[in-house]
Amino acid sequence: MVIRVVQDDTPPGAPVFTTVIPVRWGDMDAEGHVNNTGFFRFMEETRMRWVSGMGLPTTPPHPVIVLLNAACHYTRSLDYPATVEVALSVGRLGRSSLQTHYTLKHIEADAVCGEGYATLVWYDMQAQKSVPLPEQIRAACGVASA
């Protein structure tokens, strides 16, 4: 088995998208706080709102987003009821990939509860290969077409 670790030291820029997501009762686990997977779902929901908000298709036969890697650092417990503000910033842009960074803020406590990242790859499921980033993504990140 090959394990690929991608380390990106490109600092993220200012947020390019921010959204607010309510914590649902079902997001909690037996310990009474949002399960670790909930933080990944908040990040996923944020990136999909960002991409679909640009009018980009998110299902085949169009190219779709696949994750190369993802991580989260938990800094504060989060429980129901609560609201999370998630800010998405962009780091390194490649030909077909980009590094996204997330800051999750517990609105009611006015405190950061998590920070994470995910490397996204635009992928053609039919051709089984990566494809160039959509122009809308490059423009949203302030990068001109290559």
N, C-alpha and C positions, 0 to 999 in steps of 0.2 A: 504494500500500500504506500502511495506517495502522499505526503502531507505538504501542501503548499501554504506557506505563511506569507502573506503580503503585508509588508510594513510600509506605511505611507507617512512621511513626516511633513507633507505639504500642509501648512496650516489652513484651516477652513476660512473662507471669507465671511462677510456679513451674511445673515440669513437671506435666502432668496424666496423662502416661503414659510409661513407660520399658520398653524391651525389650532383649533381648540377641540378637545375630545373629552366627553364625559366618561368617567369611570363607571362601569356597569357592575351590578352586584355579582354577576357571574365571572368577573375578572379576578375576584379574590380566591384565595386558596384556603386550606384548612387552618392556616395560621392567622387568617383574618386580614391579610394584606394582599395587594395585587401580586399575583404570581409573576415570577421572572419572565415568563413567556408573554405576559401582558405588555411589558415594556417593548418587546420586539413587535408586537401587534400594533402598538401606538406608532412606532417608527414606520412600519409597513403602511399603515393607513395614511400617514402623512405623505410619504413618497407617492402613493397612488393618487391621492387628492391633487398633489402637485402636477404629476404627469397628465392625469385625465383633465385637469383644469386648463391645460394647454391645448386640449383637443386631440391629444395623441391617443391612438387606439391602444388598448391594454390586453387584448386577447388575440390568439392566432385567427386567421392566417397572417396577421400583421406581426412584425417583430415584437417581442415581449421582453420585459425585464427579467433577468435571472440574477441571483445573488452569487457573487464569487466568495464573499465572506461577510460576516456581521459580528458585532460585539457590543456589549453594553456594560457600563460601569454604574452600579447602583449607589446612590448617595443618600437616599432618604426613603423611608417606608411610605407607601401610598395605599390608602384604603378608601372604601366607599362610605359616604358619598364624597366625591371630589371631581375636580376638573383639571385636565392636563393641557398645558399649552406646549406644543411641540414646534420648535424652530429647526428648519432644515437649512444647512449651509453646504457649500460644495468645496471640495478640496481639489485634488488632481483630476484633470480631464484627460482621457486618452482618446484613441481613435474610436473605440466602441464601448468604452467604460468610463465611469466617473465614480469618485469617492464622495459619498454623502455623509455628513455629520449631523447629529441630532442633539438638541438640548431639550430635555423634558422638565417642565416646571410645574410644580403643584401650585395651582393658582391661589387656592384658599390659604395656603401656608406661606405663599410668596417665597418659595424656596425651590431650588433645583433638586429634582429627585433622581435624575439619571442623565447620563451622557452616553452616546453610542455612535457607531458608524456602520456603514454598509457599502461595499463596492458593488455597483450595479453594472451589468453588461447587457447591451441590447443584442438580442439573439433571434435569429430566424429559425423557428422550430422545424420547418419543412426542409431547409437546406442544411440544418444541423451545424450552423456556424454563426459567429458573431458578425454584426453589421455595424456600419458607422452610426455614431450618435445622431439622433434627429436634429435638424437645424434649430427647432424650437428649444431644445435643451441647451444647445450652444449659445443661442441668443439670450436665454434666461440666465445663463451663467456669465454673460458679458463677454463671450468669446466669439469672434468672427469665424465664419466658415473656413475650414482648412483647404 
